Amino acid sequence: MNMEKQPVIYILASQRNGTLYVGVTSNLVKRVWEHKNDLADGFTRRYCVHMLVYYEILDTMDAAITREKQIKAGSRAKKLHLIDSMNPGWNDLYSSIV
């Protein structure tokens, strides 16, 4: 799957039902690799949030940013439901996108 220059929102987790991080990018493979290798300074490095557990591909970056804000504004329960609906085993999806 070619994720280069494709607007995507994603959720990373520290573990199943652990700490969550919601982000947006135009290059999912590169961005998740940066998180996994602690090159993304801040929250994900501090809390060891490295597992890609959810993502959505969108048509435009504006749509992706709008969707990211919508997900961030939602409750933790809604985020957990999103993850469970796409990835009930909470597997790290990174290997499926590279």
N, C-alpha and C positions, 0 to 999 in steps of 0.2 A: 504494500500500500504506500503510495507516494504522498507524504504529508507536507512536502515543501510548499511554502507559500499558500497554505490552506488554513483559513481561519478556524480555530478550534478552541473550545473551552474544555477544561480538564479538571479532574479532582485527584489530588494525591492524598494518600493516607500513610500514617506511621505504622499501622497494623489494622487488622479487622476491628471495626468500631473504635478506632483510635483517633488521633488528632487529624483533622482534615484541612486541606488547603485547596482553594478554588482559584484557577488562573486562566488566562487567555493568551494565545500565541498564534503566530502564523507559521510556525515550524515546530510541530509537536515533538518529533523525534529529538531534535536538537535541544529543545527546552527541557524535556524530561531528563535527557542525558546530563544537562547542566545541574538540575536538581539532584540527581543521583550521585553526582560527583562533587557535591557541595560547592559548586561554582556560583550558585544563586545565593547571594548573601542574604541573611535575614531569617525569616520565619522557618522556612523548610530546613535550613541547615541547623538552626537552634533546636528544633523539635524532632529532627530525624524523620522528616516526612518525605519519603522517597518512592512509595509504591503508586504507580498509575492505576487507579481503580475505576475511573470513568472518564469518558470524553464524548463530545458531540462535535461533529463537523458542521460548520455553518457556511452560508453563501458569501457573506461579506464580513469584513472586520467590524463594521458598525453593528451588525446583527450579533456577532460573537460578544462584543463588549456589552451590549444590551442584555444578552442571555447570562453573561457572567454576573452582572449586577443583580439580575433577577434571582439567580441561584444563591449569591452571597446574602441577599436580603431575606431568603427563606430560612425556615427553622432547620436545626440540625436533623430533626426527624425527616424532613423533606429531602435533605441531602442523602441521608442513609437510605431512604426509599429509592432515590435515583440510582445509587450505586447498586443496591440489591436487584433492581429491575434489569440492569444491563450485565451485572457481574455478581451473581448470588454467592459465588465462592470467594469473592474478594481477592481474586488472583491479580498479580501484577501484570498488567496488559502491555507493558513495554515491549516484551519479546514479540508480541503480535503486530507491532507497528514498525519495527525496524527491518 
